[in-house]
């Protein structure tokens, strides 16, 4: 989760596509034109980069032939590209091995002060802290849709949390994952993160860190590693999002479409883990919600990012700007690393549904806040679903 301080910002209302390994939207030489064709997904699941995109990237100093050999580590300002059409995330097999996953403990944010005075709109009193509870192992029996996101940024390897969600175009066969926008893109200060991968039921047996050092990959990643081959977040996050202050927080969500690292097995992510949550874009207002449960892998002290935790609380309201959607807020002691983790409540049909995700919280880790999912979030969700509907 990102820490919050008084600096606030106004967000716009458009949405933009972020493509893993291909381009979408107008480029400099195709302003206003049709989106580029997506990267093909052959039977072995490996991502193929279209030749025209390779040429454009080479013009910017990125040679994809060298990408897998370490060029992705180059974070020169000119090469940390913000343009959606230049976001690349080709699979690098075994990059996320057990040691690298275990050592990736840095959340994509910096702690700051707790003062959020000056907020406008409807804000309820800060909730009392709720102690996060460890999820009983094995995770796959109770929270199989939850997992951990790994990615690389200029400061090193980082972590977030995420949730497998249903795909309306592929009932029972979803490859879609819900997380926070700041887990895929740095916001106004940078560009897209790299080597984005999702590991469902990470450390399924809830082993201690010392035990994980000797554990086989099958125990750490029981369902394998799933690489993002497409990602989308809001334009509000891209243009206004920041690691501190709450800028863009009301629109801090993202959807990642994934493919298995080791190639297609004929089963989708949902079929593999046996679970996916519906997303409710018309969740009740705060007074009508009795309880929300947030799930995540907190990585900042006193946690180490290796185990799954949950907090359940009746939500309150947090308004950062009157013109932006009011956010949900619950008491919770989870820290950074829980960012992007799903918030579950009773949906309109009476069944559990994802209604938000962890976005921000204070330096003292007494509460968490997540965005209200409305039309902008639904647009992102449907766009990713539609893009892969025929595959």
C-alpha positions in Angstrom: 0.0 0.0 0.0 1.1 3.6 -0.6 1.5 5.9 2.4 -0.4 9.1 2.5 0.4 12.7 3.3 -1.5 16.0 2.8 -0.4 16.6 -0.8 -3.5 15.9 -3.0 -4.2 16.1 -6.7 -7.1 16.3 -9.1 -7.5 13.3 -11.5 -9.0 13.2 -15.0 -11.6 10.7 -16.1 -10.3 8.9 -19.2 -8.9 5.4 -19.3 -5.8 4.2 -21.2 -4.6 0.8 -22.2 -1.3 -0.5 -21.1 0.0 -3.4 -23.2 2.3 -6.1 -22.1 4.5 -6.8 -25.1 2.6 -4.9 -27.7 1.0 -1.5 -28.4 -2.4 0.0 -28.3 -3.5 3.5 -28.9 -2.0 6.2 -31.1 1.7 6.5 -31.3 3.8 9.4 -32.5 3.7 8.1 -36.1 0.1 7.0 -35.9 -1.7 9.7 -34.0 -5.4 9.0 -33.9 -5.0 5.8 -35.8 -6.0 2.3 -35.0 -4.4 0.4 -32.2 -1.5 -1.9 -33.1 -2.2 -5.6 -33.3 -1.6 -7.4 -30.0 1.4 -9.6 -29.5 0.5 -13.1 -30.7 0.2 -15.9 -28.1 1.4 -19.2 -29.7 0.5 -22.6 -28.4 3.6 -22.7 -26.1 2.4 -19.5 -24.3 5.5 -17.5 -25.2 5.0 -13.9 -26.2 6.0 -12.8 -29.7 6.7 -9.2 -30.3 5.4 -7.8 -33.6 8.2 -6.6 -35.9 6.8 -3.1 -36.2 6.9 -2.7 -32.4 10.5 -4.0 -32.3 11.5 -1.4 -34.8 9.9 1.4 -32.8 11.6 0.2 -29.6 15.0 0.0 -31.3 14.5 3.7 -32.4 14.3 4.4 -28.6 17.4 2.4 -27.8 15.7 -0.8 -26.7 16.8 -4.0 -28.5 14.5 -6.8 -27.6 17.1 -9.3 -28.8 19.1 -8.2 -25.7 16.1 -7.7 -23.4 16.1 -11.2 -21.9 19.9 -11.0 -21.5 19.6 -8.1 -19.0 18.7 -5.0 -21.1 15.4 -4.8 -19.1 17.6 -3.6 -16.1 18.4 -0.4 -18.0 16.3 2.3 -16.2 17.7 5.3 -18.0 15.1 8.1 -17.9 14.8 8.0 -21.7 14.3 4.3 -21.6 11.8 4.1 -18.8 9.0 4.6 -21.3 5.6 6.0 -20.3 3.9 5.3 -23.6 1.4 2.4 -23.5 2.6 1.3 -27.0 6.1 0.9 -25.7 5.4 -1.3 -22.6 7.1 -4.6 -23.0 6.9 -7.7 -20.7 8.2 -10.7 -22.6 8.5 -13.9 -20.6 12.0 -14.6 -19.1 11.8 -18.2 -18.0 12.9 -18.9 -14.4 13.7 -15.2 -13.7 11.4 -15.4 -10.7 13.1 -18.4 -9.1 12.4 -19.2 -5.4 15.4 -17.1 -4.1 14.4 -14.0 -6.2 10.7 -14.3 -5.1 11.7 -14.6 -1.5 14.1 -11.7 -1.6 11.6 -9.4 -3.4 10.2 -7.6 -0.3 10.1 -3.9 -1.3 6.6 -2.4 -1.7 6.3 0.2 -4.5 6.0 3.2 -2.1 7.7 5.2 0.6 6.4 5.8 4.1 5.4 9.4 5.0 3.5 11.2 7.8 -0.1 10.4 8.8 -1.7 13.9 8.4 -4.5 14.1 5.9 -6.0 17.3 7.2 -7.7 19.5 4.6 -9.7 16.6 3.0 -12.9 17.6 1.3 -16.1 15.8 0.9 -17.4 13.0 3.2 -14.8 11.5 5.5 -15.7 9.5 8.6 -13.5 9.3 11.7 -10.4 7.1 11.3 -11.3 3.5 12.3 -9.7 1.8 15.2 -6.8 -0.5 14.1 -7.8 -4.1 13.3 -5.0 -6.7 13.8 -4.3 -8.6 10.6 -4.9 -12.3 11.0 -2.8 -15.0 9.4 -4.7 -17.0 6.8 -4.7 -20.7 7.6 -2.6 -22.9 5.4 -3.0 -24.3 2.8 -4.2 -21.1 1.2 -5.5 -22.9 -1.8 -8.4 -24.4 0.3 -9.8 -21.0 1.4 -8.3 -18.2 -0.6 -7.2 -19.9 -3.9 -8.0 -16.7 -5.9 -5.4 -14.7 -3.9 -1.8 -14.4 -4.7 1.3 -12.3 -5.0 2.6 -10.0 -7.8 6.3 -9.6 -8.5 7.8 -6.9 -10.7 11.0 -4.9 -11.3 11.4 -1.2 -11.0 14.4 1.2 -10.9 14.8 0.6 -7.2 14.9 -3.2 -7.6 12.5 -6.1 -7.3 9.1 -5.2 -5.7 5.9 -7.0 -4.6 2.2 -6.4 -4.4 -0.9 -8.6 -3.9 -3.7 -9.5 -6.4 -6.8 -11.5 -7.0 -8.0 -13.8 -9.7 -11.3 -12.4 -11.1 -13.9 -13.8 -13.4 -13.8 -13.0 -17.1 -17.3 -12.3 -18.6 -16.1 -13.3 -22.0 -14.7 -16.6 -20.8 -16.9 -18.1 -18.1 -15.0 -20.5 -15.9 -11.8 -19.9 -17.9 -10.5 -16.5 -16.7 -6.9 -15.4 -17.1 -7.6 -12.1 -15.5 -6.0 -10.7 -12.3 -7.1 -7.6 -10.3 -4.5 -5.4 -8.5 -3.6 -1.8 -7.8 -2.6 0.7 -10.6 0.6 1.5 -8.7 1.6 -2.2 -8.9 2.0 -1.9 -12.7 2.9 1.7 -13.4 4.8 4.3 -11.4 2.3 7.1 -12.1 3.3 10.6 -13.1 6.9 10.1 -12.0 7.8 7.2 -14.3 6.6 4.5 -16.5 5.6 0.8 -16.7 7.2 -1.7 -14.4 8.8 -4.8 -15.9 8.8 -8.5 -15.5 5.3 -8.4 -14.0 4.3 -11.9 -12.9 1.5 -13.4 -10.7 2.0 -16.3 -8.3 -1.3 -17.6 -7.0 -1.3 -19.1 -3.4 2.4 -18.0 -3.0 3.9 -20.0 -0.1 0.8 -22.1 0.1 2.0 -23.9 3.2 2.7 -20.7 5.1 6.3 -21.7 5.7 8.7 -19.5 7.7 11.3 -17.6 5.8 14.1 -19.9 6.9 12.1 -22.9 5.7 11.5 -21.3 2.3 15.2 -21.1 1.7 15.2 -24.9 1.2 11.7 -25.4 -0.1 11.2 -26.5 -3.8 9.5 -24.1 -6.2 6.4 -26.3 -6.3 5.8 -25.4 -2.6 6.5 -21.7 -3.1 4.5 -21.5 -6.4 2.1 -24.4 -6.3 0.3 -23.3 -9.4 3.3 -22.0 -11.2 4.3 -18.5 -12.3 1.9 -16.5 -14.6 3.4 -13.7 -16.6 1.4 -10.6 -17.6 0.9 -10.5 -21.3 -1.5 -7.5 -21.1 -2.1 -4.9 -18.4 -4.4 -1.9 -18.1 -4.8 0.9 -15.5 -6.5 4.2 -15.4 -5.4 7.4 -17.1 -6.0 9.1 -13.8 -3.3 6.9 -12.2 -0.9 7.4 -15.1 -1.2 11.1 -15.1 -1.6 11.9 -11.4 -0.5 8.9 -9.4 2.3 9.3 -6.9 4.0 7.2 -4.2 2.9 9.7 -1.5 0.0 12.0 -0.8 -2.9 10.0 -2.2 -2.7 11.4 -5.7 -4.7 9.2 -8.1 -5.7 6.9 -5.2 -9.4 7.0 -6.1 -8.5 5.5 -9.5 -5.7 3.2 -8.2 -6.7 -0.1 -9.8 -5.5 -2.3 -12.7 -6.3 -5.5 -14.5 -3.5 -7.9 -15.7 -4.1 -10.6 -18.2 -1.7 -13.5 -17.7 -0.3 -16.6 -19.4 1.7 -19.5 -17.8 5.5 -19.1 -17.8 6.2 -22.6 -18.9 3.7 -22.6 -21.8 0.0 -23.5 -22.2 -1.3 -26.6 -20.4 -4.7 -26.2 -21.9 -6.1 -24.8 -18.6 -6.8 -21.2 -17.7 -5.7 -19.6 -14.5 -9.2 -19.9 -13.0 -9.3 -23.6 -13.9 -5.8 -24.2 -12.5 -6.5 -22.6 -9.1 -10.2 -23.6 -9.0 -11.4 -20.1 -8.1 -12.1 -16.6 -9.3 -14.2 -13.8 -7.8 -16.8 -11.7 -9.6 -16.2 -8.0 -9.5 -19.1 -5.8 -8.3 -19.0 -2.3 -9.9 -22.2 -1.3 -8.2 -21.3 -2.2 -4.6 -23.6 -0.7 -1.9 -22.8 2.6 -0.3 -20.8 2.4 3.0 -23.8 2.5 5.4 -25.2 -0.6 3.7 -22.0 -2.7 4.0 -21.7 -4.7 7.2 -18.1 -6.0 6.6 -15.3 -6.0 4.1 -12.4 -8.4 4.1 -9.0 -7.3 2.8 -6.4 -10.0 1.8 -2.7 -9.5 1.1 0.9 -10.3 1.6 2.2 -7.4 3.8 6.0 -7.0 3.3 7.0 -4.0 5.4 7.8 -4.5 9.1 6.7 -6.2 11.2 5.8 -8.5 8.3 8.2 -10.0 5.8 6.0 -10.6 2.7 6.1 -14.4 2.9 2.7 -15.1 4.4 -0.9 -14.2 3.6 -3.0 -12.1 6.0 -6.5 -10.7 6.2 -8.4 -7.9 8.0 -12.2 -7.8 8.3 -14.0 -4.6 9.4 -17.1 -2.5 8.7 -15.9 0.2 6.2 -16.0 4.0 6.6 -15.6 6.7 4.1 -12.4 8.7 3.1 -12.7 11.6 0.6 -9.4 13.0 -0.7 -11.1 15.4 -3.1 -14.8 16.3 -3.3 -14.8 15.9 -7.1 -13.3 12.4 -6.9 -15.1 9.2 -5.8 -15.1 8.7 -2.0 -12.9 5.7 -1.0 -13.7 2.9 1.3 -11.6 2.7 4.5 -11.2 -0.1 7.1 -9.1 -0.6 10.2 -6.1 -2.9 9.4 -2.5 -3.3 10.5 -1.3 -4.7 7.2 1.6 -2.8 5.7 3.1 -2.2 2.2 3.1 -5.3 0.0 -0.6 -5.8 0.7 -1.2 -3.2 -2.1 -3.5 -4.5 -4.8 -5.0 -7.2 -2.6 -8.7 -7.7 -3.0 -11.4 -6.4 -0.8 -14.4 -8.8 -0.6 -17.9 -8.0 0.5 -21.4 -9.4 -0.1 -22.3 -8.5 -3.7 -25.8 -7.5 -4.9 -26.6 -11.2 -5.5 -25.7 -12.0 -1.9 -22.5 -13.8 -2.8 -18.9 -12.8 -2.2 -17.5 -10.3 -4.7 -14.4 -8.1 -5.2 -15.5 -4.5 -4.4 -12.1 -2.8 -4.0 -8.4 -3.2 -3.6 -5.8 -1.9 -1.1 -4.4 1.4 -2.2 -3.2 3.7 0.6 -2.7 3.8 4.4 -0.9 5.8 7.1 2.7 5.3 8.2 1.5 3.7 11.4 -0.4 1.1 9.4 -3.6 1.5 11.4 -6.0 1.5 8.4 -6.3 0.9 4.7 -8.2 2.7 2.0 -9.3 1.4 -1.3 -11.1 2.9 -4.4 -14.8 2.6 -5.1 -15.2 0.7 -8.3 -17.4 2.5 -10.8 -17.7 3.1 -14.5 -14.0 3.8 -15.1 -12.9 0.6 -13.4 -15.6 -1.4 -15.2 -14.4 0.0 -18.5 -10.9 -1.3 -17.9 -12.2 -4.7 -16.8 -14.4 -5.0 -19.9 -11.6 -3.8 -22.3 -9.2 -6.5 -21.1 -11.9 -9.1 -21.3 -13.0 -8.1 -24.8 -9.4 -8.1 -26.0 -8.9 -11.8 -25.3 -12.5 -12.9 -25.9 -11.6 -14.8 -29.1 -8.6 -16.7 -27.6 
